[in-house]
Amino acid sequence: MLLAEAQLSSELPRLTAAALVLRLSPKRRAVCLCGGAQLSTSFVEAACERCPLLESLALDQCDMVDRGMHITQAPYSPLQQVVVSACS
């Protein structure tokens, strides 16, 4: 995990999904969020819009408010991998 990701992950429980998206650098190719954030499918879509180079997204121990995930990928999006682990 990169230092920036570690710092962001420690703030997850206090940040809204919209605030999390704004904290992402548009140049990011990979994002790993661990612990406590309440996220939805709209977070994944917003992260892809904010980070047009995003190839990999990992969500670990986050609260999924939609109780599932449906991602509609843009036709030319480089997103190749979404990993959801131990989320409720």
Sequence and secondary structure as in RCSB ss.txt:
>XXXX:A:sequence
MLLAEAQLSSELPRLTAAALVLRLSPKRRAVCLCGGAQLSTSFVEAACERCPLLESLALDQCDMVDRGMHITQAP
YSPLQQVVVSACS
>XXXX:A:secstr
  HHHHHHHHHGGGS HHHHHHHS TT SEEEEESS EE HHHHHHHHHH TT  EEEEES EETTSS      T
T    EEEEES  
